[in-house]
């Protein structure tokens, strides 16, 4: 109640509270540390403040955030309260938790009267917080000429060093306060002073586009070439930030147009990269007058202004640069030409302009050997591809360093429209060479292999209709059918089979796997079904170079549905692989009860030993697969007929139990 009365200036209530026997501490604070004196100072109630002080209020007591009564009165401009508090011994320089003094906050508010009073009572004009923010810094940032004048007259250091904030002149220039800048310079401010990033006042004013301030600084001897910590000059930053008039003025004063930053970027490069047409035109106009602008000056990565503009699709900038002598074939980093960059991004108008100015359509990058056609095709830029082929005569069979053609890359990425466009070259009468649809890369992969592996049905259909060889093997001898089967692309497999793909063709390397091997190993049931049921001649017992049959692979990878399908189509249940390992051995090693049971039902030999003398039971026991061991120990009865087999291997567990019990009664054996 006392605090509220103090804030409201209700001196009568305050007096009653203080005189009350139940109220004994005039310095008692609330949860935020606000004392009655601070509350009255906030409200500017000098009478209440005087009463509290007369009753023993502590004049320098602070809140939790470090606000004293003097701070509060100064913040809100209560001159009379400030006068009273100072007369009672208030610490004129006592700062809050952020390091701001009463003088700093009064100057921040542009309060000349309070600021004058504080200075007259010994306030430190140079007191700053940990970041270096002083009353002068704050006032210069606000553009308050009157307060700045007052502070300078009372000893404020115009060049005060700051830890984390720029000098006063820097902040005034950055914010465009030309009158304050004039005042600071007249009082000895260092015209080339800089912030902790090395940015001078001229740099900051140029970046912000304050032409009047820039003129004033240059007139006072500011260094035109003083750079930031990353070697950026005032002209550089003016061009970067599209400050055309500032750039024009700096150029007129002799700023170096070819100066570069730490990355080797010139002003022209930056303006071109950002599509700043007016700035680019200004810089190139300088070239006409003095021939000093290097239009082909590259950055540290070798990228020229034309490369940057082409990559970003800035047609007007590209046109300007070309008209001023930019080299259309000068390559950037990793050997990418402007045409390569524009093609990769799909900037068709830029591509057209570059071609019209002599760009080499077949120029290849140095690092991967990709041409503009490769890059456009890879990213599906159909109109760029059309332009490169039909207008510029790009070599459609040119290969990159991996041996891949544009058709191969487009097929790999699923760019069906690009593939169609490339294949149409065969029908162009004017073309002397057609696209080689079977051209393989360094690993032997053809466009058909690439499309088949990734499941791009439409592209596979296109390639086959244009003469792609369905049996031409890729790297390590894998045919299109093999790679499609391995990935489970049913529709592609069907299409390849319909076009003469050899279902039994095996890889040429040390693997020797066929398409059925790949599909079985990876559990692609529908592909296995397609290979077995919709073709003639698929060898279900064909082995790879390790002697592994499709059934062995499916058993090893626990593919129950594939195992069942292979067995139904005549797979040899006891056909062994290397080391005399049978399908049952593999199932037991992996602990797959369902597969083991199915193999047993089809007559798998549970007592067969491998080259190490181990039976399937030994294999299961060795791996701790007890359920498989139990099944194998009971596997002495003859195999079930096909009907019972299907029922016992189905999903109806209750029926399986009944079936086993019925069988145990007939054989007088204990069911598992």
ABEGO torsion letter per residue (X at the ends): XAAAAAAAGBAAAAAAAAABAABABAABBBAAGBBAAAAAAAAGBAAAAAAAAAAGBBAABBBAAGBBAAAAAAAAGBAAAAAAAAAAGBBAABBBAAGBBAAAAAAAAGBAAAAAAAAAAGBBAABBBAAGBBAAAAAAAAGBAAAAAAAAAAGBBAABBBAABBBAAAAAAAAGBAAAAAAAAAAGBBAABBBAAGBBAAAAAAAAGBAAAAAAAAAAGBBAABBBAAGBBAAAAAAAAGBAAAAAAAAAAGBBAABBBAAGBBAAAAAAAAGBAAAAAAAAAAAAAAGABBAABBBAAGBBAAAAAAAAGBAAAAAAAAAAGBBAABBBBGGBBAAAAAAAAGBAAAAAAAAAAGBBAABBBAAAGBBAAAAAAAAGBAAAAAAAAAAAGBBAABBBAAGBBAAAAAAAAGBAAAAAAAAAAAABAABABBBBAABBBAAGBBAAAAAAAAGBAAAAAAAAAAGBBAABBBBGGBBAAAAAAAAGBAAAAAAAAAAGBBAABBBABAAGBBAAAAAAAAGBAAAAAAAAAABBGBBAABBBAAGBBAAAAAAAAGBAAAAAAAAAAGBBAABBBBGGBBAAAAAAAAGBAAAAAAAAAAGBBAABBBAAGBBAAAAAAAAGBAAAAAAAAABABBBBBAAAAAAAABABAAAAAAAAAAAAAAAGBBBX
